[in-house]
Structures are given as C-alpha cells and as structure tokens.
C-alpha cells in the first residue's frame, strides 16, 4: 500500500496534467480544494528544503595551455538556482555536462 505522501504526489501530478482548474479537478475527484492546496504547498516546501542542500554553483576553469585568456572577467550562466562561471578557453563538453546535470537536479 502506498503511503499518504505518495498518494498526494500522484494526485497532484494528476491534477497538473489534467488541464482542469483546481476547483473542477477537485469536483471530479471528490477532493476538497483546500486539501489539494495544502498538499501542494506541503510537497513544494519539502522539495525546496531538499534543494537547499544541493550545490548552488559550479566554476568551469579552462586549461590555460589551450588559449590565452584575453579577459579575466568570467561569463555567468544561471541554470535554475545554480550559477556557472565560464572563462575563455573553457571546455564546451564539460560545460554541457555540468548544465545537463544541474538541469536534472534543480
């Protein structure tokens, strides 16, 4: 048997994918709208708290033998809650990998 949290995660996913307003979804599924909103808020807070322990930034430093750095000012790329600093001569493959990982985690 699923626990209450798993049931509500499934209910919320159902509601969001239904395309219905919260009121209409609740009517069709016999759920009190205040109960739905309570669980949405509760689960969102849990996700936010879990995310606060994750890495918030990453720095990609180029191999200085590849190119000469003309400008020491890094470019900042923001992916969700993460900031990546890029300087000239960075490894594009490494940047792509970091962005892919951050996109999945954030």
Protein Blocks (a to p, Z undefined) as FASTA:
>chain_A
ZZfklmmmmmmmmmmmnopafklmmmmnopafklmmmmmmmmmmmmmmmmmmpcfbdcdd
ddfklpccfblcdcdddehjaccdddehiafklmmmmmmmmmmmZZ
